[in-house]
Amino acid sequence: MNIREIMSVLIMFVFVSISHVSALEACSNCGSMQIPYPLSTNDNCGDPRYRVYCNNGNLEFLSAQNVFYEILSINPSTYKFIVRPPLIQENTCYSSDLDVGGLSIDENSPFNISTHNTVFLLNCSETILLSPLNCSSTSPCRQFEKVEGGSGCSGTLCCSFLKDSAMNSHRIRARIGGCTAYTCVVDFDLDRPVQAWNYGIELQWLPPN
């Protein structure tokens, strides 16, 4: 094989390799939502370790307890996306994921809960008063009762806290005998009206090695 033939083979190899990598760079849109690398909806795009799911045109995250949470927005530059909090059942103040203990993320996955979430725990038992959480009458969780999604929890014991780095970054717990419902606000700002709060749970992913 002469030099020209060798160069042709090398060029073809590089072209095929680049084409293969490009095919794995990003998955096609799910509905109107773009899916940045490394998020993956199937084995032929993205990085399968960063699995999300396109179900009927909605992009969703699957928890460790096999509960789907709709992805509302993605910020690829910060490696973060926001999922919709669980629905709170009317008249019971129970989160829709109460039966599985709330949101739980596999600790071996590249995903975790970011430190930009202010969590409102609702319909809590009095044992929570032994915790350092803000369960006072001025806690912002009281204002959540004013919006439609929180009206069913009006008058129950509620607490709020910032999900900081000292806390478990893979779980928000809901349970009978504790707090039966919760919601989250991303980048909470008390000066904004309650209707304008950014309701959601911000998750983040570790960049691929």
N, C-alpha and C positions, 0 to 999 in steps of 0.2 A: 504493500500500500504506500503510495507516494504522499508527499507532504500535503498536496492539494486535497487528496481524498481524506486524509486524517483531519484536516481543518474542516472539511464539509461534515464529517461525522461529529466532530466536537460542536460545531455550530448547531447541528440538528439536535444534539443532546441537550444543549443549553436552552434551545427554543422549547423543546418538550418539557424540560424541567420548569421553565418559567411559566409555561401554559398551565402545568399541573398546580403550581403554587398559586397562580392567579385564580384558578378554579376554586381553591380553598380559602381565598381571601375573605369573601363575604357571601352570605346567603341572599337569595332574592327576597324582595319585600314580602312582608306578611300584611295583607291588606294595604294600608297606606304607610305603614311603618317600615322604615329602613332598618336593616339588621347589620350592625357593624361587626367586623372581625374583632374578637374571636367567638362571639356568640354564634351558636349553631342550631339550626332547626332539623338537620339531618346529617348523615354520615358523609355526605359529599360536599359539604361546605363548612366554613368556620372550623373551630376546634371542638370535637365532640365532648370534651370535658366541660365545655361551657354551654350545656344544652338548655335551650328554651323551646317552646312549642307553639306552632302556628295552628290554632284550632278555629276553624270557620272564620278565617280572616282576622282573628284576634291573637296577638302575641302574648304568651302566658309563661309564667315561671312555676315550676313544680316543686313543692316543698318536700321535705324528708318524710312527711306524713301523707304524701300523694294528694295534696290539695293544690289546685291551680289558682294562681293569683294573676289577674290581668296586668300586663305591663303598660303603663300609661305614657311613659316617655323614656328616652335613652340619651345619655350624654357620653359619647365615646371618648371625649377628651379627658374626662375625669374617671372613666371606668365605672360609671354608675347608671342605674336605672331605677325608676319609681314604679312600684306596683300599687294597685288599688287595695285599700284596707278591706278586711272582711265586712260583709254586711252585718248590721246589728238588727236582730229580729225585733219587730215591734211588740210592745207590751211585755216582753220577757227580759230585755236588755241582755241577750245572749249573742255573742259573736257567732257567725256562721261556721267558724272553725273551732268552736268550743269543744266539740266531741273528740277532737284530736289534740286538744291542749294548746291551741293557738298556733302561731307561726313557728316552724322549726326548720332549720337549714342543716343539711348534712355537713358536719365539721370537716369532712375530707374533701369537700367540693371547693372550688375557687371563689365561692360567693359568701358574703357575710353582710350583716346589717351595719350601715354606716353610722357615724356619730352625729349626723345631722337630723336625727329623728327625735322629736319630743313625743313621748308616749302618754296617752291618756288611758288609765285603767278605770273601768267603770263597773258599778254594781259589786263593790268589794265588801268582803267581810271585815269586821272590826279588827281582826288580827293584823291587818295591814298597817294599822296605826302605830305598830311597834317598829315600822321601817322608817328610813330617813326620807321617804318620798314626800312631796308636797300634797297633803290631803286636806289642806285648810279650806275655809270658805272662799278664799280668794284664788284658789288654784284655777288655772285657765281651763281645766276640764269642766268647770261649772258653766263656762260660756258655750262649750260644745253642746250643752243641753238645748241651746236656743236654735240650733239648726235641725233640719228635718231628720237627719240620720241619727241624731243623739237624743231626740225628744223622748224616746222610750226609756231612757235611763234617768230622766229627771227625778231629782230627789234622792237618788241612791248615793252611797259613799263612793267618791271617786278620788283619784290621785294622779299626779302628773310627774314626769321626770324626763331628763335628757338622757338619751341612750349613749352614754360616754364610753370611752375605751376601757374603763375599769369593769364594765358589765359584760355579761355573756353576749357575744356579738352574733350568735346563731339562733337566738330564740326570743320570742315575745310570748309570754305565757298567759293562758286563760284557763280557768278551771272552776268547777263548783267548789265552794268553800274558800275560794280566794277571790279573784275578780273574774266575772263571767263574760266580760266584753272589753274590747279595747279599740282604739283607733290611733292614728299617728298624724303628725303635722311635720312636714319637712321645712327646715330653716324657719322655725317658729319666730314670729314677730308680734309681740303683744300689742303693738301700736296699730296693727292692721285689723280691720273689722273681721269678726269671726267667719263671715261668709266668704272672705277673701283668703283665708288660710289655705296653704298648699297641702291638702289632705292626701296622704300617701305614705308608703313605707319605702324609704330609699335603701336600696341594696347596692353593694359594690362588688367588683370582681378583681382578683389579683391578675396582673398582666401575665401572659404566657412567658415561660422561660425562654 
